[in-house]
Amino acid sequence: MDDAGVDGILLNIRDVSDRLALEDQLRHQAFHDGLTGLANRTLFEDRLLHALQAARRRGDLLAVLFLDLDDFKTINDSLGHVTGDAVLREVAERVGRCLRAADTAARLGGDEFAVLLEHVGDEEEALMVAERLLQELHPPVLVDGRELSVAGSVGVAFGHEGATVDELLRNADAAMYAAKAKGKQTVEVFRDAMHRAALERLELTGELQHAIGDEQFELHFQPIVELQAGNIVGCEALVRWGHPRRGRLAPDEFIPVAEDTGLIVPLGAWILRTACMQMVRWQAAGIADDMRSMSVNVSTRQLRDPGFPAEVRSALAASGLDPACLTLEITESLLVDDRMLILQQLSQLKALGLRLAVDDFGTGYSVLSYLQQFPIDILKIDKSFVAGMEIAPDRAKLVRGIVELGESLNLQIVAEGIERAEQAAQLRAMRGPLGQGFLYSRPLEPDAMTALLRRGMPVSVAS
């Protein structure tokens, strides 16, 4: 309205661009992972909800992929979170390279990533993306001049009529754990049985935590025999779980869960201490004069733990066992992954005066060129090569080659899994010095092993 008394207009202008930029930043932070820049769980679940609704209307197929890095905790524990974060950022970039513009990649937390694939033509298309994810992880990640091997396991779940966000995420997660149980670095598609397995795994994890505190575990001992004379010269400590409800469980029924959850570290410490004390008891009883060594398996997580050499030193001191009477067995693959860290750990362990063995030697890793770089004393020929060698000339030839390799490198050879007299005869002809297997004895409880040692005679063939 016109007003003759007003001869001007006052405008109050305020620059709100900084505030808008801050609001955009806060909005982005609320829905994205701060470390990798990928979507976070909140945004991923929202997009999955809308994708499910759209898929029902159009009759489309969608898929959720869960990627979990294998043994990532060992990188954090041994090299620190700064290195671990650098690895996660690189993995996020590699995941992004596998996807279309319409797909959504998220970091759900820790080392777990998820991918939403919309408008999938068929199940095979989703599986191809899953395989591509694993392939992208193969090249080592370079962090501060150090090459780190990274691998993962992928679970796949497909949307179906009536599927909910929670159900689809749970199914993909269950499939991922099935992939890990199958041997890692694999892809698994959800099946109904996996849900039951996931619940059992969750239950087993809780029971495993209580079992360690309650000392429900026991060690059995399998003799290591001098093949020519048949006398016992050592033994391998093998853990069993005396479950109060399920009965006695073999290692393959709980060790994978212990590895994945990190419970292998306290369990491994108990195994080491108990094995050392048992060896001292046999020595004190005067029945272990010929038994030169107690062998204990070491997990990946244990060996990568910077405090592990000190833990071994403590176990030796507490038991009073001569370090020369202890052999630590490591898997062959550890000699390939992050060689500098493993070399440092093995050198510290070797400095204690104990012996180091490579377990399951020959199972597919190209480490021949590395053997002389590590302070290794013993090679244990994997039982898969010993099995059937009496009727398979190629296997016998391979075993002979490993025995000769040991001689040339001044390494002791132990053949695992000897079950037939013909296999033992061949190994003796090859001048294979030591062996173990059911032909000689199954793993024995402490009292049975004590009785065997007291007999003071060569081990008889197991019935």
C-alpha positions as CSV (number, residue, x, y, z in Angstrom):
1,M,0.0,0.0,0.0
2,D,1.3,3.5,-0.9
3,D,2.3,5.6,2.0
4,A,3.5,9.2,1.3
5,G,5.4,9.1,4.7
6,V,7.6,6.4,3.5
7,D,10.3,7.5,1.2
8,G,12.7,4.5,1.3
9,I,13.0,0.7,1.9
10,L,15.3,-1.0,4.4
11,L,16.6,-4.4,3.4
12,N,18.3,-6.8,5.9
13,I,20.4,-9.3,4.0
14,R,22.3,-12.1,5.7
15,D,24.8,-14.5,4.0
16,V,23.7,-18.0,5.0
17,S,25.9,-19.9,2.6
18,D,28.3,-21.0,5.4
19,R,25.3,-22.3,7.4
20,L,23.9,-24.2,4.3
21,A,27.3,-25.7,3.7
22,L,27.5,-26.8,7.3
23,E,24.1,-28.3,7.1
24,D,25.1,-30.2,3.9
25,Q,28.2,-31.4,5.7
26,L,26.3,-32.6,8.7
27,R,23.7,-34.3,6.5
28,H,26.5,-36.1,4.6
29,Q,28.1,-37.2,7.8
30,A,24.9,-38.5,9.2
31,F,24.5,-40.9,6.3
32,H,28.1,-41.7,5.2
33,D,31.0,-43.5,6.8
34,G,33.6,-40.9,7.9
35,L,36.6,-43.2,7.1
36,T,35.8,-44.4,3.6
37,G,33.1,-42.0,2.4
38,L,30.8,-44.9,1.6
39,A,27.2,-45.0,2.7
40,N,26.8,-46.0,6.4
41,R,24.3,-48.5,7.8
42,T,21.5,-45.9,8.2
43,L,21.6,-44.8,4.5
44,F,22.1,-48.4,3.3
45,E,19.1,-49.7,5.1
46,D,17.0,-46.8,3.8
47,R,18.0,-47.4,0.2
48,L,17.4,-51.1,0.7
49,L,13.9,-50.4,2.0
50,H,13.0,-48.3,-1.0
51,A,14.6,-50.8,-3.4
52,L,12.5,-53.6,-1.9
53,Q,9.3,-51.6,-2.4
54,A,10.2,-50.8,-6.0
55,A,11.2,-54.3,-6.8
56,R,7.8,-55.6,-5.6
57,R,6.0,-53.1,-7.8
58,R,8.1,-53.9,-10.9
59,G,8.8,-57.6,-10.2
60,D,12.6,-56.9,-10.3
61,L,15.3,-59.0,-8.7
62,L,17.7,-57.3,-6.2
63,A,20.6,-58.7,-4.3
64,V,22.6,-57.8,-1.1
65,L,26.2,-58.7,-0.9
66,F,28.1,-58.9,2.4
67,L,31.9,-58.6,2.2
68,D,34.0,-59.3,5.3
69,L,37.7,-59.2,5.2
70,D,39.5,-62.3,6.3
71,D,41.8,-62.0,9.3
72,F,41.7,-58.2,9.2
73,K,42.0,-58.0,13.0
74,T,45.5,-59.3,12.8
75,I,46.5,-56.2,10.7
76,N,45.0,-53.9,13.4
77,D,46.6,-55.8,16.2
78,S,50.0,-56.2,14.7
79,L,50.4,-53.0,12.6
80,G,48.1,-50.6,14.3
81,H,44.8,-48.8,13.5
82,V,46.4,-46.2,11.3
83,T,47.6,-49.0,8.9
84,G,44.2,-50.8,9.3
85,D,42.4,-47.6,8.3
86,A,44.5,-47.2,5.2
87,V,43.7,-50.7,4.2
88,L,39.9,-50.1,4.7
89,R,40.1,-46.9,2.5
90,E,41.8,-48.8,-0.2
91,V,39.3,-51.7,0.0
92,A,36.4,-49.1,-0.3
93,E,37.9,-47.8,-3.5
94,R,38.2,-51.2,-4.9
95,V,34.7,-52.1,-4.0
96,G,33.5,-48.9,-5.8
97,R,35.3,-49.9,-9.0
98,C,33.1,-53.1,-9.2
99,L,29.7,-51.3,-9.2
100,R,27.4,-49.5,-11.5
101,A,26.2,-46.0,-10.8
102,A,22.8,-47.2,-9.5
103,D,24.4,-49.6,-7.0
104,T,25.1,-48.7,-3.4
105,A,28.2,-49.6,-1.4
106,A,28.4,-49.2,2.3
107,R,30.7,-49.8,5.2
108,L,28.6,-51.2,8.0
109,G,31.3,-51.1,10.6
110,G,34.7,-52.6,11.3
111,D,35.9,-54.5,8.2
112,E,32.4,-55.4,6.9
113,F,31.1,-53.9,3.7
114,A,27.7,-54.3,2.0
115,V,26.6,-53.8,-1.6
116,L,23.0,-53.3,-2.9
117,L,22.5,-54.4,-6.5
118,E,19.2,-53.2,-7.9
119,H,17.6,-54.3,-11.2
120,V,19.6,-57.5,-11.3
121,G,18.9,-59.5,-14.5
122,D,19.4,-62.9,-12.8
123,E,21.2,-64.5,-9.9
124,E,24.3,-65.2,-12.1
125,E,24.8,-61.5,-12.6
126,A,25.0,-60.9,-8.9
127,L,27.4,-63.8,-8.4
128,M,29.7,-62.3,-11.1
129,V,29.8,-59.0,-9.1
130,A,30.6,-61.0,-6.0
131,E,33.5,-62.8,-7.7
132,R,34.7,-59.5,-9.1
133,L,34.9,-58.1,-5.6
134,L,37.1,-60.9,-4.5
135,Q,39.3,-60.5,-7.6
136,E,39.7,-56.8,-6.8
137,L,41.2,-57.7,-3.4
138,H,43.9,-59.9,-4.8
139,P,46.6,-57.3,-5.5
140,P,48.5,-56.5,-2.3
141,V,47.7,-53.2,-0.6
142,L,50.7,-50.9,-0.3
143,V,50.9,-49.0,3.0
144,D,54.0,-47.0,3.9
145,G,56.2,-49.2,1.7
146,R,54.8,-52.4,3.1
147,E,52.8,-54.9,0.9
148,L,49.8,-56.3,2.8
149,S,47.8,-59.3,1.5
150,V,44.0,-58.7,1.8
151,A,41.3,-61.2,1.1
152,G,37.6,-61.5,1.9
153,S,34.5,-63.7,2.0
154,V,31.2,-62.7,0.4
155,G,27.6,-63.8,1.3
156,V,24.8,-63.1,-1.2
157,A,21.1,-62.9,-0.4
158,F,18.3,-62.2,-3.0
159,G,15.2,-60.2,-2.3
160,H,11.9,-62.2,-2.6
161,E,8.2,-61.6,-2.0
162,G,7.7,-60.4,1.5
163,A,11.4,-60.0,2.4
164,T,12.2,-57.3,4.9
165,V,15.3,-55.2,5.3
166,D,16.3,-57.0,8.5
167,E,15.7,-60.4,7.0
168,L,17.8,-59.7,3.9
169,L,20.7,-58.3,5.9
170,R,20.6,-61.2,8.2
171,N,20.5,-63.7,5.3
172,A,23.5,-62.1,3.6
173,D,25.4,-62.1,6.9
174,A,24.7,-65.8,7.4
175,A,25.8,-66.6,3.9
176,M,29.1,-64.6,4.5
177,Y,29.8,-66.7,7.6
178,A,29.1,-69.8,5.6
179,A,31.7,-68.7,3.0
180,K,34.3,-68.2,5.8
181,A,33.5,-71.7,7.2
182,K,34.0,-73.1,3.7
183,G,37.6,-71.9,3.6
184,K,37.4,-68.2,3.1
185,Q,38.0,-66.2,-0.1
186,T,34.8,-67.7,-1.5
187,V,31.2,-66.7,-2.3
188,E,28.2,-68.3,-0.8
189,V,24.5,-67.8,-1.6
190,F,22.0,-67.8,1.4
191,R,20.1,-71.0,2.0
192,D,17.6,-71.6,4.8
193,A,20.0,-74.0,6.6
194,M,22.5,-71.1,7.0
195,H,20.2,-69.3,9.4
196,R,20.2,-72.2,11.7
197,A,23.9,-72.5,11.4
198,A,24.3,-68.7,12.2
199,L,22.2,-69.2,15.4
200,E,24.4,-72.2,16.3
201,R,27.5,-70.2,15.7
202,L,26.3,-67.3,17.9
203,E,25.5,-69.8,20.6
204,L,28.8,-71.5,20.2
205,T,30.7,-68.2,20.5
206,G,29.1,-67.5,23.9
207,E,29.8,-71.0,25.1
208,L,33.4,-70.8,23.9
209,Q,33.9,-67.6,26.0
210,H,32.7,-69.4,29.1
211,A,34.6,-72.6,28.3
212,I,37.9,-70.7,28.3
213,G,37.2,-69.3,31.7
214,D,36.0,-72.6,33.0
215,E,38.9,-74.6,31.5
216,Q,36.6,-77.0,29.7
217,F,39.4,-77.9,27.3
218,E,41.9,-80.7,27.4
219,L,45.0,-81.7,25.4
220,H,45.5,-85.0,23.6
221,F,49.0,-86.0,22.4
222,Q,49.9,-87.7,19.1
223,P,53.3,-89.4,19.2
224,I,56.0,-88.4,16.6
225,V,58.0,-91.5,15.8
226,E,61.4,-92.2,14.4
227,L,60.5,-94.2,11.3
228,Q,63.5,-96.5,11.3
229,A,63.3,-97.7,14.9
230,G,59.7,-96.9,15.8
231,N,60.5,-95.2,19.1
232,I,58.8,-92.0,20.2
233,V,60.9,-88.9,19.8
234,G,58.2,-86.2,20.3
235,C,54.5,-85.5,20.3
236,E,52.0,-82.9,19.0
237,A,49.6,-81.3,21.4
238,L,46.0,-81.3,20.0
239,V,43.2,-79.5,21.8
240,R,39.7,-81.0,22.5
241,W,36.7,-79.3,24.0
242,G,34.9,-81.3,26.7
243,H,31.6,-79.5,26.0
244,P,29.2,-80.1,29.0
245,R,26.2,-80.7,26.6
246,R,27.6,-81.6,23.2
247,G,30.3,-84.0,24.4
248,R,33.9,-83.9,23.2
249,L,34.4,-81.6,20.2
250,A,37.2,-81.9,17.7
251,P,39.2,-78.8,16.8
252,D,37.5,-78.3,13.4
253,E,34.2,-77.9,15.3
254,F,35.3,-74.8,17.3
255,I,38.7,-73.5,16.2
256,P,37.3,-71.6,13.1
257,V,34.9,-69.8,15.5
258,A,37.8,-69.1,17.9
259,E,39.9,-67.7,15.0
260,D,37.1,-65.4,13.7
261,T,36.2,-64.1,17.1
262,G,39.8,-63.6,18.4
263,L,39.2,-66.2,21.2
264,I,42.0,-68.2,19.7
265,V,44.4,-65.9,21.5
266,P,43.5,-66.8,25.1
267,L,42.8,-70.4,24.1
268,G,46.2,-70.6,22.4
269,A,47.9,-69.2,25.5
270,W,46.2,-71.9,27.6
271,I,47.3,-74.7,25.2
272,L,50.9,-73.5,25.2
273,R,51.1,-73.3,29.0
274,T,49.4,-76.7,29.5
275,A,51.6,-78.4,26.9
276,C,54.8,-77.1,28.4
277,M,53.8,-78.2,31.9
278,Q,52.8,-81.7,30.7
279,M,56.2,-82.1,29.0
280,V,57.9,-81.1,32.3
281,R,55.8,-83.6,34.3
282,W,56.9,-86.4,31.9
283,Q,60.5,-85.4,32.2
284,A,60.3,-85.3,36.0
285,A,58.9,-88.8,36.0
286,G,61.9,-90.0,33.9
287,I,59.7,-91.3,31.1
288,A,60.5,-88.8,28.4
289,D,64.3,-89.4,27.9
290,D,63.9,-90.1,24.2
291,M,61.1,-87.6,23.6
292,R,63.0,-84.5,22.5
293,S,60.2,-82.1,21.8
294,M,56.6,-81.0,22.5
295,S,55.0,-79.5,19.3
296,V,52.3,-76.8,19.7
297,N,50.3,-75.3,16.9
298,V,50.3,-71.5,16.6
299,S,47.4,-69.6,14.9
300,T,47.8,-66.6,12.5
301,R,46.5,-64.2,15.1
302,Q,48.8,-65.4,17.8
303,L,51.9,-65.1,15.6
304,R,50.9,-61.6,14.4
305,D,50.5,-60.4,18.0
306,P,53.5,-58.3,19.0
307,G,53.3,-59.7,22.5
308,F,53.4,-63.3,21.5
309,P,57.2,-63.9,21.9
310,A,56.9,-62.5,25.5
311,E,53.9,-64.9,26.1
312,V,56.0,-67.9,25.0
313,R,58.9,-66.7,27.2
314,S,56.5,-66.5,30.1
315,A,55.1,-70.0,29.5
316,L,58.6,-71.5,29.3
317,A,59.6,-69.7,32.5
318,A,56.4,-70.7,34.4
319,S,56.8,-74.4,33.5
320,G,60.6,-74.6,33.7
321,L,60.7,-76.3,30.3
322,D,64.0,-76.1,28.4
323,P,63.2,-74.1,25.3
324,A,65.0,-76.7,23.2
325,C,62.2,-79.1,24.0
326,L,59.5,-76.9,22.5
327,T,58.5,-76.8,18.8
328,L,56.1,-74.2,17.5
329,E,54.2,-75.2,14.3
330,I,53.1,-72.5,11.9
331,T,51.1,-72.8,8.7
332,E,52.9,-72.5,5.4
333,S,50.7,-69.5,4.2
334,L,52.2,-67.3,7.0
335,L,55.5,-67.3,5.2
336,V,53.9,-65.6,2.2
337,D,51.8,-62.9,4.0
338,D,53.7,-59.8,5.2
339,R,57.1,-61.5,5.3
340,M,58.9,-58.8,7.2
341,L,56.5,-58.9,10.2
342,I,56.6,-62.7,10.3
343,L,60.4,-62.8,9.9
344,Q,60.7,-60.4,12.9
345,Q,58.3,-62.5,15.0
346,L,60.0,-65.8,14.1
347,S,63.4,-64.4,14.8
348,Q,62.4,-63.3,18.3
349,L,60.9,-66.7,18.9
350,K,64.0,-68.5,17.6
351,A,66.1,-66.4,19.9
352,L,64.4,-68.0,22.9
353,G,66.0,-71.3,21.9
354,L,63.0,-73.2,20.7
355,R,62.4,-74.9,17.3
356,L,60.1,-73.8,14.5
357,A,58.2,-76.1,12.1
358,V,56.2,-75.4,9.0
359,D,53.0,-77.4,9.2
360,D,51.1,-78.9,6.2
361,F,54.0,-78.2,3.9
362,G,53.3,-78.4,0.2
363,T,49.6,-77.4,0.2
364,G,49.7,-74.9,-2.5
365,Y,51.8,-71.9,-1.5
366,S,55.0,-71.1,-3.4
367,V,57.4,-70.6,-0.5
368,L,60.4,-72.7,-1.6
369,S,62.3,-69.5,-2.3
370,Y,61.5,-68.1,1.1
371,L,62.5,-71.1,3.2
372,Q,66.1,-70.0,3.6
373,Q,65.0,-66.5,4.6
374,F,63.2,-67.8,7.7
375,P,64.7,-69.5,10.8
376,I,62.8,-72.8,10.1
377,D,64.0,-76.1,11.6
378,I,61.3,-78.6,10.5
379,L,59.1,-79.3,7.5
380,K,55.9,-81.4,8.1
381,I,54.7,-83.0,4.9
382,D,51.0,-82.6,4.6
383,K,49.0,-85.8,5.0
384,S,47.3,-85.3,1.6
385,F,50.6,-86.2,0.0
386,V,51.2,-89.2,2.2
387,A,47.7,-90.6,1.7
388,G,47.7,-92.9,-1.3
389,M,51.4,-92.5,-2.0
390,E,51.8,-96.3,-2.1
391,I,49.5,-96.5,-5.2
392,A,50.2,-93.0,-6.7
393,P,53.7,-92.6,-8.1
394,D,53.3,-88.9,-8.6
395,R,52.6,-88.4,-4.9
396,A,55.5,-90.6,-3.9
397,K,57.7,-88.6,-6.2
398,L,56.6,-85.3,-4.6
399,V,57.2,-86.7,-1.1
400,R,60.6,-87.9,-2.1
401,G,61.3,-84.4,-3.4
402,I,60.4,-82.8,-0.1
403,V,62.6,-85.2,1.8
404,E,65.5,-84.4,-0.5
405,L,64.7,-80.7,-0.1
406,G,64.9,-81.0,3.6
407,E,68.3,-82.7,3.4
408,S,69.7,-80.0,1.1
409,L,68.5,-77.2,3.4
410,N,69.4,-79.1,6.6
411,L,65.8,-79.2,7.7
412,Q,64.2,-82.1,9.6
413,I,61.3,-83.8,7.9
414,V,58.2,-85.1,9.6
415,A,55.6,-87.0,7.4
416,E,52.0,-86.5,8.7
417,G,49.0,-88.8,8.3
418,I,50.8,-92.2,8.0
419,E,48.0,-94.8,8.1
420,R,49.3,-97.8,6.2
421,A,52.4,-99.9,6.7
422,E,53.2,-99.6,3.0
423,Q,53.4,-95.8,3.4
424,A,55.8,-96.1,6.3
425,A,58.0,-98.6,4.3
426,Q,58.2,-96.1,1.4
427,L,59.2,-93.3,3.7
428,R,61.9,-95.4,5.3
429,A,63.2,-96.2,1.9
430,M,63.3,-92.4,1.1
431,R,65.3,-91.9,4.4
432,G,62.4,-89.9,5.8
433,P,63.4,-89.7,9.4
434,L,60.2,-88.9,11.4
435,G,56.5,-89.5,11.0
436,Q,53.1,-89.5,12.8
437,G,49.7,-90.9,12.1
438,F,47.1,-93.5,13.0
439,L,49.4,-96.3,11.9
440,Y,51.4,-95.6,15.1
441,S,48.8,-94.0,17.4
442,R,45.8,-91.8,17.5
443,P,45.9,-88.7,19.6
444,L,45.9,-89.9,23.2
445,E,44.6,-88.5,26.5
446,P,47.4,-87.5,29.0
447,D,47.1,-90.7,31.0
448,A,47.1,-92.9,27.9
449,M,50.2,-91.1,26.6
450,T,51.9,-91.5,29.9
451,A,51.2,-95.2,29.9
452,L,52.6,-95.4,26.4
453,L,55.8,-93.6,27.4
454,R,56.2,-95.8,30.5
455,R,56.2,-99.0,28.4
456,G,59.6,-97.9,27.0
457,M,59.1,-99.8,23.8
458,P,58.5,-98.9,20.1
459,V,55.0,-97.8,19.3
460,S,52.9,-100.7,18.0
461,V,50.6,-100.4,15.0
462,A,47.2,-99.0,16.1
463,S,44.4,-101.5,15.8
